[in-house]
Amino acid sequence: MRRVPVFPREKAAMVKLRRLGFSINMIARAFSRSTSLIKRTIDFNSFAGNLRRLDLRKLPAYVKHLSAARLWGTWLRLAARWVDWIAGSGERPP
């Protein structure tokens, strides 16, 4: 089985989505990629100082669930525009 290449705009989209607060699991589901690939990309960029870590451990569980549902709804609404940008048809990310 051949490995599917990761495009530079796809990596940039992963970083931008993480900056917006999406979890690694949500990004992996959205791009149909493994969580380890997403984590490697994010770790590389956080090492460069581009990302801050989100500490959600002290928030109540229902707040985490509401936040995840809101972010997933946002992704579903903007998914087509992100895919177009990753494919190279747009100038700026959504």
HTML snippet that shows the backbone in 3Dmol.js (N, CA, C, O; Angstrom):
<script src="https://3Dmol.org/build/3Dmol-min.js"></script>
<div id="view" style="width:600px;height:400px;position:relative"></div>
<script>
const pdb = `
ATOM      1  N   MET A   1       0.836  -1.171   0.000  1.00  0.00           N
ATOM      2  CA  MET A   1       0.000   0.000   0.000  1.00  0.00           C
ATOM      3  C   MET A   1       0.890   1.247   0.000  1.00  0.00           C
ATOM      4  O   MET A   1       1.811   1.371   0.808  1.00  0.00           O
ATOM      5  N   ARG A   2       0.602   2.148  -0.905  1.00  0.00           N
ATOM      6  CA  ARG A   2       1.399   3.364  -1.018  1.00  0.00           C
ATOM      7  C   ARG A   2       0.935   4.410  -0.012  1.00  0.00           C
ATOM      8  O   ARG A   2      -0.243   4.495   0.336  1.00  0.00           O
ATOM      9  N   ARG A   3       1.880   5.184   0.431  1.00  0.00           N
ATOM     10  CA  ARG A   3       1.580   6.250   1.367  1.00  0.00           C
ATOM     11  C   ARG A   3       1.040   7.460   0.612  1.00  0.00           C
ATOM     12  O   ARG A   3       1.590   7.849  -0.418  1.00  0.00           O
ATOM     13  N   VAL A   4      -0.012   8.041   1.111  1.00  0.00           N
ATOM     14  CA  VAL A   4      -0.613   9.208   0.484  1.00  0.00           C
ATOM     15  C   VAL A   4       0.190  10.441   0.904  1.00  0.00           C
ATOM     16  O   VAL A   4       0.369  10.683   2.097  1.00  0.00           O
ATOM     17  N   PRO A   5       0.674  11.219  -0.064  1.00  0.00           N
ATOM     18  CA  PRO A   5       1.474  12.390   0.319  1.00  0.00           C
ATOM     19  C   PRO A   5       0.629  13.457   0.999  1.00  0.00           C
ATOM     20  O   PRO A   5      -0.572  13.574   0.756  1.00  0.00           O
ATOM     21  N   VAL A   6       1.281  14.224   1.849  1.00  0.00           N
ATOM     22  CA  VAL A   6       0.613  15.326   2.545  1.00  0.00           C
ATOM     23  C   VAL A   6       1.048  16.616   1.858  1.00  0.00           C
ATOM     24  O   VAL A   6       2.238  16.926   1.790  1.00  0.00           O
ATOM     25  N   PHE A   7       0.078  17.358   1.356  1.00  0.00           N
ATOM     26  CA  PHE A   7       0.374  18.592   0.636  1.00  0.00           C
ATOM     27  C   PHE A   7       0.699  19.714   1.623  1.00  0.00           C
ATOM     28  O   PHE A   7       0.208  19.706   2.752  1.00  0.00           O
ATOM     29  N   PRO A   8       1.519  20.670   1.208  1.00  0.00           N
ATOM     30  CA  PRO A   8       1.865  21.771   2.121  1.00  0.00           C
ATOM     31  C   PRO A   8       0.643  22.554   2.612  1.00  0.00           C
ATOM     32  O   PRO A   8       0.597  22.975   3.768  1.00  0.00           O
ATOM     33  N   ARG A   9      -0.340  22.747   1.738  1.00  0.00           N
ATOM     34  CA  ARG A   9      -1.539  23.466   2.169  1.00  0.00           C
ATOM     35  C   ARG A   9      -2.349  22.634   3.168  1.00  0.00           C
ATOM     36  O   ARG A   9      -3.043  23.180   4.026  1.00  0.00           O
ATOM     37  N   GLU A  10      -2.252  21.314   3.045  1.00  0.00           N
ATOM     38  CA  GLU A  10      -2.940  20.451   4.008  1.00  0.00           C
ATOM     39  C   GLU A  10      -2.305  20.603   5.388  1.00  0.00           C
ATOM     40  O   GLU A  10      -3.008  20.677   6.396  1.00  0.00           O
ATOM     41  N   LYS A  11      -0.974  20.648   5.430  1.00  0.00           N
ATOM     42  CA  LYS A  11      -0.284  20.859   6.702  1.00  0.00           C
ATOM     43  C   LYS A  11      -0.632  22.219   7.291  1.00  0.00           C
ATOM     44  O   LYS A  11      -0.854  22.348   8.495  1.00  0.00           O
ATOM     45  N   ALA A  12      -0.678  23.228   6.434  1.00  0.00           N
ATOM     46  CA  ALA A  12      -1.034  24.570   6.904  1.00  0.00           C
ATOM     47  C   ALA A  12      -2.456  24.586   7.443  1.00  0.00           C
ATOM     48  O   ALA A  12      -2.734  25.250   8.443  1.00  0.00           O
ATOM     49  N   ALA A  13      -3.361  23.861   6.789  1.00  0.00           N
ATOM     50  CA  ALA A  13      -4.743  23.804   7.258  1.00  0.00           C
ATOM     51  C   ALA A  13      -4.821  23.112   8.618  1.00  0.00           C
ATOM     52  O   ALA A  13      -5.601  23.520   9.478  1.00  0.00           O
ATOM     53  N   MET A  14      -4.015  22.066   8.815  1.00  0.00           N
ATOM     54  CA  MET A  14      -3.993  21.390  10.111  1.00  0.00           C
ATOM     55  C   MET A  14      -3.574  22.350  11.222  1.00  0.00           C
ATOM     56  O   MET A  14      -4.171  22.375  12.298  1.00  0.00           O
ATOM     57  N   VAL A  15      -2.549  23.128  10.943  1.00  0.00           N
ATOM     58  CA  VAL A  15      -2.057  24.077  11.939  1.00  0.00           C
ATOM     59  C   VAL A  15      -3.094  25.160  12.198  1.00  0.00           C
ATOM     60  O   VAL A  15      -3.322  25.530  13.349  1.00  0.00           O
ATOM     61  N   LYS A  16      -3.724  25.673  11.151  1.00  0.00           N
ATOM     62  CA  LYS A  16      -4.725  26.730  11.322  1.00  0.00           C
ATOM     63  C   LYS A  16      -5.938  26.222  12.103  1.00  0.00           C
ATOM     64  O   LYS A  16      -6.477  26.935  12.950  1.00  0.00           O
ATOM     65  N   LEU A  17      -6.363  24.998  11.819  1.00  0.00           N
ATOM     66  CA  LEU A  17      -7.495  24.434  12.551  1.00  0.00           C
ATOM     67  C   LEU A  17      -7.142  24.215  14.021  1.00  0.00           C
ATOM     68  O   LEU A  17      -7.973  24.435  14.902  1.00  0.00           O
ATOM     69  N   ARG A  18      -5.925  23.789  14.280  1.00  0.00           N
ATOM     70  CA  ARG A  18      -5.490  23.611  15.674  1.00  0.00           C
ATOM     71  C   ARG A  18      -5.467  24.956  16.388  1.00  0.00           C
ATOM     72  O   ARG A  18      -5.830  25.046  17.560  1.00  0.00           O
ATOM     73  N   ARG A  19      -5.038  26.006  15.680  1.00  0.00           N
ATOM     74  CA  ARG A  19      -5.031  27.344  16.249  1.00  0.00           C
ATOM     75  C   ARG A  19      -6.443  27.818  16.598  1.00  0.00           C
ATOM     76  O   ARG A  19      -6.642  28.577  17.547  1.00  0.00           O
ATOM     77  N   LEU A  20      -7.422  27.353  15.809  1.00  0.00           N
ATOM     78  CA  LEU A  20      -8.811  27.723  16.058  1.00  0.00           C
ATOM     79  C   LEU A  20      -9.430  26.930  17.210  1.00  0.00           C
ATOM     80  O   LEU A  20     -10.550  27.216  17.633  1.00  0.00           O
ATOM     81  N   GLY A  21      -8.692  25.927  17.718  1.00  0.00           N
ATOM     82  CA  GLY A  21      -9.163  25.201  18.886  1.00  0.00           C
ATOM     83  C   GLY A  21      -9.622  23.779  18.615  1.00  0.00           C
ATOM     84  O   GLY A  21     -10.101  23.111  19.531  1.00  0.00           O
ATOM     85  N   PHE A  22      -9.492  23.297  17.388  1.00  0.00           N
ATOM     86  CA  PHE A  22      -9.896  21.929  17.075  1.00  0.00           C
ATOM     87  C   PHE A  22      -8.922  20.957  17.724  1.00  0.00           C
ATOM     88  O   PHE A  22      -7.725  21.233  17.800  1.00  0.00           O
ATOM     89  N   SER A  23      -9.429  19.820  18.191  1.00  0.00           N
ATOM     90  CA  SER A  23      -8.569  18.811  18.803  1.00  0.00           C
ATOM     91  C   SER A  23      -7.870  18.008  17.712  1.00  0.00           C
ATOM     92  O   SER A  23      -8.257  18.052  16.544  1.00  0.00           O
ATOM     93  N   ILE A  24      -6.847  17.283  18.108  1.00  0.00           N
ATOM     94  CA  ILE A  24      -6.099  16.457  17.162  1.00  0.00           C
ATOM     95  C   ILE A  24      -7.006  15.376  16.583  1.00  0.00           C
ATOM     96  O   ILE A  24      -6.932  15.071  15.393  1.00  0.00           O
ATOM     97  N   ASN A  25      -7.860  14.797  17.426  1.00  0.00           N
ATOM     98  CA  ASN A  25      -8.775  13.762  16.934  1.00  0.00           C
ATOM     99  C   ASN A  25      -9.772  14.314  15.928  1.00  0.00           C
ATOM    100  O   ASN A  25     -10.091  13.648  14.943  1.00  0.00           O
ATOM    101  N   MET A  26     -10.269  15.525  16.165  1.00  0.00           N
ATOM    102  CA  MET A  26     -11.214  16.128  15.221  1.00  0.00           C
ATOM    103  C   MET A  26     -10.543  16.409  13.873  1.00  0.00           C
ATOM    104  O   MET A  26     -11.129  16.165  12.818  1.00  0.00           O
ATOM    105  N   ILE A  27      -9.318  16.920  13.917  1.00  0.00           N
ATOM    106  CA  ILE A  27      -8.597  17.208  12.681  1.00  0.00           C
ATOM    107  C   ILE A  27      -8.303  15.913  11.939  1.00  0.00           C
ATOM    108  O   ILE A  27      -8.420  15.861  10.715  1.00  0.00           O
ATOM    109  N   ALA A  28      -7.922  14.867  12.668  1.00  0.00           N
ATOM    110  CA  ALA A  28      -7.643  13.579  12.030  1.00  0.00           C
ATOM    111  C   ALA A  28      -8.891  13.016  11.362  1.00  0.00           C
ATOM    112  O   ALA A  28      -8.817  12.484  10.254  1.00  0.00           O
ATOM    113  N   ARG A  29     -10.034  13.131  12.030  1.00  0.00           N
ATOM    114  CA  ARG A  29     -11.288  12.664  11.427  1.00  0.00           C
ATOM    115  C   ARG A  29     -11.652  13.482  10.199  1.00  0.00           C
ATOM    116  O   ARG A  29     -12.110  12.933   9.197  1.00  0.00           O
ATOM    117  N   ALA A  30     -11.452  14.792  10.274  1.00  0.00           N
ATOM    118  CA  ALA A  30     -11.835  15.671   9.174  1.00  0.00           C
ATOM    119  C   ALA A  30     -10.982  15.425   7.931  1.00  0.00           C
ATOM    120  O   ALA A  30     -11.492  15.500   6.813  1.00  0.00           O
ATOM    121  N   PHE A  31      -9.691  15.132   8.109  1.00  0.00           N
ATOM    122  CA  PHE A  31      -8.798  14.924   6.971  1.00  0.00           C
ATOM    123  C   PHE A  31      -8.613  13.453   6.615  1.00  0.00           C
ATOM    124  O   PHE A  31      -7.916  13.136   5.652  1.00  0.00           O
ATOM    125  N   SER A  32      -9.220  12.563   7.371  1.00  0.00           N
ATOM    126  CA  SER A  32      -9.051  11.116   7.184  1.00  0.00           C
ATOM    127  C   SER A  32      -7.572  10.734   7.231  1.00  0.00           C
ATOM    128  O   SER A  32      -7.079   9.979   6.393  1.00  0.00           O
ATOM    129  N   ARG A  33      -6.892  11.268   8.214  1.00  0.00           N
ATOM    130  CA  ARG A  33      -5.477  10.980   8.440  1.00  0.00           C
ATOM    131  C   ARG A  33      -5.307  10.394   9.832  1.00  0.00           C
ATOM    132  O   ARG A  33      -6.221  10.441  10.655  1.00  0.00           O
ATOM    133  N   SER A  34      -4.137   9.845  10.084  1.00  0.00           N
ATOM    134  CA  SER A  34      -3.880   9.284  11.408  1.00  0.00           C
ATOM    135  C   SER A  34      -3.583  10.411  12.398  1.00  0.00           C
ATOM    136  O   SER A  34      -3.106  11.483  12.026  1.00  0.00           O
ATOM    137  N   THR A  35      -3.876  10.137  13.654  1.00  0.00           N
ATOM    138  CA  THR A  35      -3.624  11.143  14.677  1.00  0.00           C
ATOM    139  C   THR A  35      -2.122  11.384  14.853  1.00  0.00           C
ATOM    140  O   THR A  35      -1.709  12.480  15.233  1.00  0.00           O
ATOM    141  N   SER A  36      -1.308  10.363  14.576  1.00  0.00           N
ATOM    142  CA  SER A  36       0.137  10.546  14.728  1.00  0.00           C
ATOM    143  C   SER A  36       0.678  11.536  13.700  1.00  0.00           C
ATOM    144  O   SER A  36       1.580  12.314  14.011  1.00  0.00           O
ATOM    145  N   LEU A  37       0.143  11.519  12.488  1.00  0.00           N
ATOM    146  CA  LEU A  37       0.569  12.482  11.471  1.00  0.00           C
ATOM    147  C   LEU A  37       0.187  13.897  11.888  1.00  0.00           C
ATOM    148  O   LEU A  37       0.983  14.826  11.753  1.00  0.00           O
ATOM    149  N   ILE A  38      -1.027  14.055  12.392  1.00  0.00           N
ATOM    150  CA  ILE A  38      -1.486  15.366  12.833  1.00  0.00           C
ATOM    151  C   ILE A  38      -0.616  15.846  13.993  1.00  0.00           C
ATOM    152  O   ILE A  38      -0.193  17.002  14.023  1.00  0.00           O
ATOM    153  N   LYS A  39      -0.352  14.954  14.946  1.00  0.00           N
ATOM    154  CA  LYS A  39       0.462  15.321  16.112  1.00  0.00           C
ATOM    155  C   LYS A  39       1.877  15.719  15.705  1.00  0.00           C
ATOM    156  O   LYS A  39       2.423  16.690  16.228  1.00  0.00           O
ATOM    157  N   ARG A  40       2.472  14.976  14.776  1.00  0.00           N
ATOM    158  CA  ARG A  40       3.817  15.319  14.296  1.00  0.00           C
ATOM    159  C   ARG A  40       3.831  16.703  13.665  1.00  0.00           C
ATOM    160  O   ARG A  40       4.733  17.500  13.925  1.00  0.00           O
ATOM    161  N   THR A  41       2.839  16.988  12.841  1.00  0.00           N
ATOM    162  CA  THR A  41       2.763  18.288  12.173  1.00  0.00           C
ATOM    163  C   THR A  41       2.585  19.407  13.194  1.00  0.00           C
ATOM    164  O   THR A  41       3.233  20.449  13.099  1.00  0.00           O
ATOM    165  N   ILE A  42       1.719  19.192  14.153  1.00  0.00           N
ATOM    166  CA  ILE A  42       1.464  20.219  15.166  1.00  0.00           C
ATOM    167  C   ILE A  42       2.669  20.388  16.082  1.00  0.00           C
ATOM    168  O   ILE A  42       3.015  21.514  16.439  1.00  0.00           O
ATOM    169  N   ASP A  43       3.311  19.293  16.466  1.00  0.00           N
ATOM    170  CA  ASP A  43       4.495  19.390  17.319  1.00  0.00           C
ATOM    171  C   ASP A  43       5.619  20.139  16.606  1.00  0.00           C
ATOM    172  O   ASP A  43       6.316  20.945  17.223  1.00  0.00           O
ATOM    173  N   PHE A  44       5.797  19.880  15.321  1.00  0.00           N
ATOM    174  CA  PHE A  44       6.821  20.576  14.556  1.00  0.00           C
ATOM    175  C   PHE A  44       6.558  22.079  14.562  1.00  0.00           C
ATOM    176  O   PHE A  44       7.485  22.874  14.724  1.00  0.00           O
ATOM    177  N   ASN A  45       5.303  22.466  14.386  1.00  0.00           N
ATOM    178  CA  ASN A  45       4.960  23.880  14.347  1.00  0.00           C
ATOM    179  C   ASN A  45       4.931  24.517  15.733  1.00  0.00           C
ATOM    180  O   ASN A  45       5.221  25.706  15.868  1.00  0.00           O
ATOM    181  N   SER A  46       4.590  23.757  16.749  1.00  0.00           N
ATOM    182  CA  SER A  46       4.608  24.333  18.096  1.00  0.00           C
ATOM    183  C   SER A  46       6.046  24.503  18.578  1.00  0.00           C
ATOM    184  O   SER A  46       6.331  25.392  19.381  1.00  0.00           O
ATOM    185  N   PHE A  47       6.951  23.656  18.093  1.00  0.00           N
ATOM    186  CA  PHE A  47       8.364  23.813  18.421  1.00  0.00           C
ATOM    187  C   PHE A  47       8.892  25.122  17.839  1.00  0.00           C
ATOM    188  O   PHE A  47       9.749  25.778  18.431  1.00  0.00           O
ATOM    189  N   ALA A  48       8.363  25.493  16.664  1.00  0.00           N
ATOM    190  CA  ALA A  48       8.778  26.744  16.033  1.00  0.00           C
ATOM    191  C   ALA A  48       8.120  27.949  16.688  1.00  0.00           C
ATOM    192  O   ALA A  48       8.440  29.085  16.338  1.00  0.00           O
ATOM    193  N   GLY A  49       7.209  27.730  17.628  1.00  0.00           N
ATOM    194  CA  GLY A  49       6.575  28.821  18.350  1.00  0.00           C
ATOM    195  C   GLY A  49       5.308  29.337  17.696  1.00  0.00           C
ATOM    196  O   GLY A  49       4.842  30.424  18.038  1.00  0.00           O
ATOM    197  N   ASN A  50       4.739  28.583  16.764  1.00  0.00           N
ATOM    198  CA  ASN A  50       3.553  29.042  16.054  1.00  0.00           C
ATOM    199  C   ASN A  50       2.251  28.703  16.762  1.00  0.00           C
ATOM    200  O   ASN A  50       1.215  29.295  16.457  1.00  0.00           O
ATOM    201  N   LEU A  51       2.280  27.766  17.699  1.00  0.00           N
ATOM    202  CA  LEU A  51       1.050  27.320  18.352  1.00  0.00           C
ATOM    203  C   LEU A  51       1.188  27.384  19.861  1.00  0.00           C
ATOM    204  O   LEU A  51       2.282  27.246  20.409  1.00  0.00           O
ATOM    205  N   ARG A  52       0.079  27.592  20.512  1.00  0.00           N
ATOM    206  CA  ARG A  52       0.074  27.511  21.965  1.00  0.00           C
ATOM    207  C   ARG A  52      -0.708  26.261  22.367  1.00  0.00           C
ATOM    208  O   ARG A  52      -1.610  25.828  21.650  1.00  0.00           O
ATOM    209  N   ARG A  53      -0.368  25.705  23.481  1.00  0.00           N
ATOM    210  CA  ARG A  53      -1.056  24.508  23.955  1.00  0.00           C
ATOM    211  C   ARG A  53      -2.346  24.899  24.660  1.00  0.00           C
ATOM    212  O   ARG A  53      -2.391  25.888  25.393  1.00  0.00           O
ATOM    213  N   LEU A  54      -3.386  24.123  24.434  1.00  0.00           N
ATOM    214  CA  LEU A  54      -4.662  24.353  25.088  1.00  0.00           C
ATOM    215  C   LEU A  54      -4.801  23.367  26.242  1.00  0.00           C
ATOM    216  O   LEU A  54      -4.726  22.155  26.040  1.00  0.00           O
ATOM    217  N   ASP A  55      -5.002  23.882  27.445  1.00  0.00           N
ATOM    218  CA  ASP A  55      -5.161  23.020  28.605  1.00  0.00           C
ATOM    219  C   ASP A  55      -6.637  23.001  28.993  1.00  0.00           C
ATOM    220  O   ASP A  55      -7.138  23.936  29.618  1.00  0.00           O
ATOM    221  N   LEU A  56      -7.324  21.931  28.615  1.00  0.00           N
ATOM    222  CA  LEU A  56      -8.746  21.813  28.877  1.00  0.00           C
ATOM    223  C   LEU A  56      -9.055  20.901  30.059  1.00  0.00           C
ATOM    224  O   LEU A  56     -10.216  20.563  30.293  1.00  0.00           O
ATOM    225  N   ARG A  57      -8.038  20.504  30.800  1.00  0.00           N
ATOM    226  CA  ARG A  57      -8.255  19.511  31.851  1.00  0.00           C
ATOM    227  C   ARG A  57      -9.113  20.024  32.997  1.00  0.00           C
ATOM    228  O   ARG A  57      -9.808  19.235  33.636  1.00  0.00           O
ATOM    229  N   LYS A  58      -9.086  21.297  33.270  1.00  0.00           N
ATOM    230  CA  LYS A  58      -9.812  21.808  34.428  1.00  0.00           C
ATOM    231  C   LYS A  58     -11.220  22.277  34.093  1.00  0.00           C
ATOM    232  O   LYS A  58     -11.942  22.738  34.977  1.00  0.00           O
ATOM    233  N   LEU A  59     -11.618  22.169  32.845  1.00  0.00           N
ATOM    234  CA  LEU A  59     -12.975  22.541  32.476  1.00  0.00           C
ATOM    235  C   LEU A  59     -13.936  21.396  32.769  1.00  0.00           C
ATOM    236  O   LEU A  59     -13.544  20.231  32.685  1.00  0.00           O
ATOM    237  N   PRO A  60     -15.178  21.701  33.108  1.00  0.00           N
ATOM    238  CA  PRO A  60     -16.159  20.640  33.326  1.00  0.00           C
ATOM    239  C   PRO A  60     -16.408  19.854  32.034  1.00  0.00           C
ATOM    240  O   PRO A  60     -16.219  20.373  30.933  1.00  0.00           O
ATOM    241  N   ALA A  61     -16.826  18.618  32.181  1.00  0.00           N
ATOM    242  CA  ALA A  61     -17.013  17.735  31.033  1.00  0.00           C
ATOM    243  C   ALA A  61     -18.064  18.269  30.069  1.00  0.00           C
ATOM    244  O   ALA A  61     -17.897  18.165  28.854  1.00  0.00           O
ATOM    245  N   TYR A  62     -19.149  18.843  30.598  1.00  0.00           N
ATOM    246  CA  TYR A  62     -20.197  19.324  29.694  1.00  0.00           C
ATOM    247  C   TYR A  62     -19.717  20.504  28.859  1.00  0.00           C
ATOM    248  O   TYR A  62     -20.174  20.681  27.730  1.00  0.00           O
ATOM    249  N   VAL A  63     -18.810  21.309  29.391  1.00  0.00           N
ATOM    250  CA  VAL A  63     -18.249  22.423  28.625  1.00  0.00           C
ATOM    251  C   VAL A  63     -17.381  21.886  27.489  1.00  0.00           C
ATOM    252  O   VAL A  63     -17.401  22.413  26.376  1.00  0.00           O
ATOM    253  N   LYS A  64     -16.620  20.834  27.781  1.00  0.00           N
ATOM    254  CA  LYS A  64     -15.802  20.214  26.734  1.00  0.00           C
ATOM    255  C   LYS A  64     -16.678  19.646  25.624  1.00  0.00           C
ATOM    256  O   LYS A  64     -16.367  19.795  24.443  1.00  0.00           O
ATOM    257  N   HIS A  65     -17.781  18.992  26.007  1.00  0.00           N
ATOM    258  CA  HIS A  65     -18.680  18.413  25.003  1.00  0.00           C
ATOM    259  C   HIS A  65     -19.358  19.492  24.165  1.00  0.00           C
ATOM    260  O   HIS A  65     -19.484  19.348  22.949  1.00  0.00           O
ATOM    261  N   LEU A  66     -19.792  20.567  24.808  1.00  0.00           N
ATOM    262  CA  LEU A  66     -20.407  21.666  24.066  1.00  0.00           C
ATOM    263  C   LEU A  66     -19.418  22.313  23.107  1.00  0.00           C
ATOM    264  O   LEU A  66     -19.768  22.659  21.979  1.00  0.00           O
ATOM    265  N   SER A  67     -18.194  22.471  23.562  1.00  0.00           N
ATOM    266  CA  SER A  67     -17.160  23.068  22.717  1.00  0.00           C
ATOM    267  C   SER A  67     -16.858  22.174  21.521  1.00  0.00           C
ATOM    268  O   SER A  67     -16.732  22.661  20.398  1.00  0.00           O
ATOM    269  N   ALA A  68     -16.743  20.867  21.758  1.00  0.00           N
ATOM    270  CA  ALA A  68     -16.474  19.933  20.664  1.00  0.00           C
ATOM    271  C   ALA A  68     -17.612  19.923  19.654  1.00  0.00           C
ATOM    272  O   ALA A  68     -17.372  19.875  18.448  1.00  0.00           O
ATOM    273  N   ALA A  69     -18.847  19.968  20.136  1.00  0.00           N
ATOM    274  CA  ALA A  69     -19.992  19.982  19.222  1.00  0.00           C
ATOM    275  C   ALA A  69     -20.014  21.264  18.389  1.00  0.00           C
ATOM    276  O   ALA A  69     -20.306  21.225  17.193  1.00  0.00           O
ATOM    277  N   ARG A  70     -19.707  22.391  19.016  1.00  0.00           N
ATOM    278  CA  ARG A  70     -19.686  23.661  18.293  1.00  0.00           C
ATOM    279  C   ARG A  70     -18.595  23.661  17.227  1.00  0.00           C
ATOM    280  O   ARG A  70     -18.819  24.099  16.098  1.00  0.00           O
ATOM    281  N   LEU A  71     -17.404  23.165  17.594  1.00  0.00           N
ATOM    282  CA  LEU A  71     -16.304  23.134  16.634  1.00  0.00           C
ATOM    283  C   LEU A  71     -16.597  22.183  15.485  1.00  0.00           C
ATOM    284  O   LEU A  71     -16.280  22.491  14.336  1.00  0.00           O
ATOM    285  N   TRP A  72     -17.196  21.036  15.772  1.00  0.00           N
ATOM    286  CA  TRP A  72     -17.509  20.083  14.705  1.00  0.00           C
ATOM    287  C   TRP A  72     -18.559  20.669  13.763  1.00  0.00           C
ATOM    288  O   TRP A  72     -18.481  20.466  12.551  1.00  0.00           O
ATOM    289  N   GLY A  73     -19.531  21.386  14.299  1.00  0.00           N
ATOM    290  CA  GLY A  73     -20.516  22.060  13.450  1.00  0.00           C
ATOM    291  C   GLY A  73     -19.874  23.120  12.573  1.00  0.00           C
ATOM    292  O   GLY A  73     -20.241  23.288  11.410  1.00  0.00           O
ATOM    293  N   THR A  74     -18.911  23.832  13.142  1.00  0.00           N
ATOM    294  CA  THR A  74     -18.165  24.830  12.355  1.00  0.00           C
ATOM    295  C   THR A  74     -17.406  24.151  11.230  1.00  0.00           C
ATOM    296  O   THR A  74     -17.385  24.643  10.102  1.00  0.00           O
ATOM    297  N   TRP A  75     -16.777  23.010  11.538  1.00  0.00           N
ATOM    298  CA  TRP A  75     -16.037  22.289  10.501  1.00  0.00           C
ATOM    299  C   TRP A  75     -16.970  21.830   9.383  1.00  0.00           C
ATOM    300  O   TRP A  75     -16.638  21.971   8.206  1.00  0.00           O
ATOM    301  N   LEU A  76     -18.128  21.286   9.734  1.00  0.00           N
ATOM    302  CA  LEU A  76     -19.065  20.814   8.713  1.00  0.00           C
ATOM    303  C   LEU A  76     -19.542  21.959   7.825  1.00  0.00           C
ATOM    304  O   LEU A  76     -19.772  21.774   6.630  1.00  0.00           O
ATOM    305  N   ARG A  77     -19.689  23.140   8.416  1.00  0.00           N
ATOM    306  CA  ARG A  77     -20.139  24.292   7.644  1.00  0.00           C
ATOM    307  C   ARG A  77     -19.046  24.799   6.698  1.00  0.00           C
ATOM    308  O   ARG A  77     -19.345  25.253   5.593  1.00  0.00           O
ATOM    309  N   LEU A  78     -17.789  24.725   7.125  1.00  0.00           N
ATOM    310  CA  LEU A  78     -16.689  25.281   6.338  1.00  0.00           C
ATOM    311  C   LEU A  78     -15.871  24.241   5.583  1.00  0.00           C
ATOM    312  O   LEU A  78     -14.903  24.601   4.912  1.00  0.00           O
ATOM    313  N   ALA A  79     -16.228  22.969   5.672  1.00  0.00           N
ATOM    314  CA  ALA A  79     -15.402  21.897   5.102  1.00  0.00           C
ATOM    315  C   ALA A  79     -15.177  22.066   3.606  1.00  0.00           C
ATOM    316  O   ALA A  79     -14.057  21.878   3.130  1.00  0.00           O
ATOM    317  N   ALA A  80     -16.211  22.415   2.859  1.00  0.00           N
ATOM    318  CA  ALA A  80     -16.063  22.536   1.404  1.00  0.00           C
ATOM    319  C   ALA A  80     -15.059  23.634   1.050  1.00  0.00           C
ATOM    320  O   ALA A  80     -14.255  23.468   0.132  1.00  0.00           O
ATOM    321  N   ARG A  81     -15.103  24.745   1.771  1.00  0.00           N
ATOM    322  CA  ARG A  81     -14.152  25.825   1.483  1.00  0.00           C
ATOM    323  C   ARG A  81     -12.721  25.439   1.844  1.00  0.00           C
ATOM    324  O   ARG A  81     -11.784  25.800   1.133  1.00  0.00           O
ATOM    325  N   TRP A  82     -12.544  24.701   2.958  1.00  0.00           N
ATOM    326  CA  TRP A  82     -11.203  24.247   3.327  1.00  0.00           C
ATOM    327  C   TRP A  82     -10.660  23.281   2.277  1.00  0.00           C
ATOM    328  O   TRP A  82      -9.493  23.369   1.896  1.00  0.00           O
ATOM    329  N   VAL A  83     -11.500  22.362   1.811  1.00  0.00           N
ATOM    330  CA  VAL A  83     -11.055  21.384   0.810  1.00  0.00           C
ATOM    331  C   VAL A  83     -10.659  22.100  -0.479  1.00  0.00           C
ATOM    332  O   VAL A  83      -9.654  21.748  -1.097  1.00  0.00           O
ATOM    333  N   ASP A  84     -11.437  23.101  -0.891  1.00  0.00           N
ATOM    334  CA  ASP A  84     -11.081  23.867  -2.086  1.00  0.00           C
ATOM    335  C   ASP A  84      -9.750  24.578  -1.911  1.00  0.00           C
ATOM    336  O   ASP A  84      -8.940  24.616  -2.838  1.00  0.00           O
ATOM    337  N   TRP A  85      -9.513  25.145  -0.725  1.00  0.00           N
ATOM    338  CA  TRP A  85      -8.254  25.848  -0.491  1.00  0.00           C
ATOM    339  C   TRP A  85      -7.076  24.879  -0.495  1.00  0.00           C
ATOM    340  O   TRP A  85      -6.020  25.184  -1.050  1.00  0.00           O
ATOM    341  N   ILE A  86      -7.253  23.719   0.119  1.00  0.00           N
ATOM    342  CA  ILE A  86      -6.173  22.727   0.157  1.00  0.00           C
ATOM    343  C   ILE A  86      -5.859  22.237  -1.256  1.00  0.00           C
ATOM    344  O   ILE A  86      -4.700  21.988  -1.589  1.00  0.00           O
ATOM    345  N   ALA A  87      -6.896  22.101  -2.082  1.00  0.00           N
ATOM    346  CA  ALA A  87      -6.692  21.653  -3.462  1.00  0.00           C
ATOM    347  C   ALA A  87      -6.001  22.708  -4.315  1.00  0.00           C
ATOM    348  O   ALA A  87      -5.496  22.392  -5.392  1.00  0.00           O
ATOM    349  N   GLY A  88      -5.969  23.942  -3.860  1.00  0.00           N
ATOM    350  CA  GLY A  88      -5.237  24.972  -4.567  1.00  0.00           C
ATOM    351  C   GLY A  88      -6.094  25.927  -5.364  1.00  0.00           C
ATOM    352  O   GLY A  88      -5.558  26.716  -6.143  1.00  0.00           O
ATOM    353  N   SER A  89      -7.408  25.887  -5.201  1.00  0.00           N
ATOM    354  CA  SER A  89      -8.247  26.758  -6.005  1.00  0.00           C
ATOM    355  C   SER A  89      -8.456  28.130  -5.375  1.00  0.00           C
ATOM    356  O   SER A  89      -8.913  29.047  -6.059  1.00  0.00           O
ATOM    357  N   GLY A  90      -8.142  28.297  -4.116  1.00  0.00           N
ATOM    358  CA  GLY A  90      -8.335  29.580  -3.453  1.00  0.00           C
ATOM    359  C   GLY A  90      -7.017  30.230  -3.100  1.00  0.00           C
ATOM    360  O   GLY A  90      -5.987  29.563  -2.999  1.00  0.00           O
ATOM    361  N   GLU A  91      -7.057  31.536  -2.913  1.00  0.00           N
ATOM    362  CA  GLU A  91      -5.849  32.276  -2.550  1.00  0.00           C
ATOM    363  C   GLU A  91      -5.624  32.290  -1.037  1.00  0.00           C
ATOM    364  O   GLU A  91      -4.497  32.136  -0.564  1.00  0.00           O
ATOM    365  N   ARG A  92      -6.715  32.478  -0.286  1.00  0.00           N
ATOM    366  CA  ARG A  92      -6.605  32.583   1.164  1.00  0.00           C
ATOM    367  C   ARG A  92      -7.428  31.479   1.833  1.00  0.00           C
ATOM    368  O   ARG A  92      -8.460  31.062   1.307  1.00  0.00           O
ATOM    369  N   PRO A  93      -6.968  31.013   2.986  1.00  0.00           N
ATOM    370  CA  PRO A  93      -7.771  30.011   3.705  1.00  0.00           C
ATOM    371  C   PRO A  93      -9.050  30.632   4.249  1.00  0.00           C
ATOM    372  O   PRO A  93      -9.089  31.833   4.516  1.00  0.00           O
ATOM    373  N   PRO A  94     -10.097  29.828   4.415  1.00  0.00           N
ATOM    374  CA  PRO A  94     -11.352  30.383   4.942  1.00  0.00           C
ATOM    375  C   PRO A  94     -11.223  30.845   6.387  1.00  0.00           C
ATOM    376  O   PRO A  94     -12.192  31.333   6.967  1.00  0.00           O
TER     377      PRO A  94
END
`;
const viewer = $3Dmol.createViewer("view");
viewer.addModel(pdb, "pdb");
viewer.setStyle({}, {cartoon: {color: "spectrum"}});
viewer.zoomTo();
viewer.render();
</script>
